[in-house]
Amino acid sequence: MPLSVAIVGCGKIADGQYEEIAKMSDLARVTAVCDREALMAEQMATRYGIPAHYDDFARLLEREKPDVVHITTPPGSHAALARAAIDAGAHVYVEKPLTMNYQDSKSLVEYAVSRGKKLTIGYTYYFDPPAVELRDLREKGVFGDITHVEAFFGYGLGGPFGKVLMGDARHWVHGLPGKLLHNNIDHLLNKALEFVPDESPKIIALGNKLRPERFGDSRDDFMDELRVIIAGERTTFYGTFTSHVKPVGHFVRVYGTKASAHADFVSRTVTIEPDASLPSAIGRVVPAFQHGARYLSQGAKNVARFAKSDFHFFSGLNRLIKSFYQSIENNGPPPIPYNDILRVSAWLDEIFKQVPQQKNTGGAQ
């Protein structure tokens, strides 16, 4: 029988979650949704033909008894909702960040393990095609020893999500300890997980605010730029989060003793840097053609992915959810190791110690 799934929190990301779950009807089906705003839950249920909707999560758990709960609410409610779901016998998928701080995340992971339930987090880009291809190249030994990794994550304050944030001084993001950074840099930091395995690497973080102050409330307070260095014994990581660079980019560069590569999460391409092996001027002319050939090859791969319906925006989300459900059915390990989830949570705490956000002067308190 397919797993029965409930979604709590009926905002925009919940639609994406439902649409990906619907593609795997042999594994699971959404049987109920919940939101404290009853109209939000009713609208989502009507939009997708979901059998039941609630504005009381406890009542949903009691009546529906779901096998899995997807928590897509603001982060402040994650820990309590996840514990309630686990107590009701459900496995739990939680949107990032897992909780508000490392101690709460550690406690939640330990609680899930103690109750024999699986838990995962919404690291969707971790399973996007470029990330999967980089992982494959690393496992094949293409890079040799990896010495350094750079990651770039752009965020548009004028984009659809940024406009909502900047249009409402009481938006829940303004109440997070790390504000805008807290809601986004999981996607930056988890790029370091596989390359910097150290339990306690050195972290150096620098934050900045480049936009002008013009509101006189919480919208003027948060940092909109971040530079972070994570230094392990053998590998270093440098990450950039920016709200002021056009076009809005998202990429990773991996530097190894045998080869280096550039993975672009926007164009979904992974290109290995050519090694200049020819002499003098010829050696400077040929690499451009080698780059072109590699991008052409990546374009052909993307066409093939498109033909197989594997080039959509939530490709990584689909892989993550499917892997999570399979781990439940097969009683295997969750798709993201718990220790990795907790390492990112600890890094977040350290970054926000070094980059304190300004105190709200109005709006969200």
BELJOWO-V913615 format. One line per field, one symbol per residue. ss: DSSP state (H for helix, E for strand, C for the rest). psi: psi as a letter, one per 40 degrees, with the letter a starting at -180 (. if undefined). Layout:
ss = ???
psi = ???
//
This chain:
ss = CCEEEEEECCCHHHHHHHHHHHHHCCCEEEEEEECCCHHHHHHHHHHHCCCEEECCHHHHHHHHCCCEEEECCCHHHHHHHHHHHHHCCCEEEECCCCCCCHHHHHHHHHHHHHCCCCEEECCHHHHCHHHHHHHHHHHCCCCCCEEEEEEEEECCCCCHHHHHHHCCCCCHHHHCCCHHHHHHCHHHHHHHCCCCCCCCCEEEEEEECCCCCCCCCHHHCCCCEEEEEEECCCCEEEEEEECCCCCCCEEEEEEECCCEEEEECCCCEEEECCCCCCCHHHHHHHHHHHHHHHHHHHHHHHHHHHHCCCCCCCHHHHHHHHHHHHHHHCCCCCCCCHHHHHHHHHHHHHHHHHCCCCCCCCCCC
psi = hihhhihhhfadddddddddddefdddiiheiiiidhddddddddddefhdiiiehddddddddfidihhhfiiddeddddddddddeeiihhhiiidaeidddddddddddddefiiiiifgdedeidddddddddddeedebhhdihhihhihheeaddddddeeheeiddeeidebdddededdddedededgehdgihhhhhiihdiihedfadeediheihhhhhhadehihhihhiefhiihihihhhhiediiihhhedefihhhhihgeiibdddedddddddddddddddddddddddeffeidfdddddddddddddddefaiidhiddddddddddddddeddghiihheabh.
//
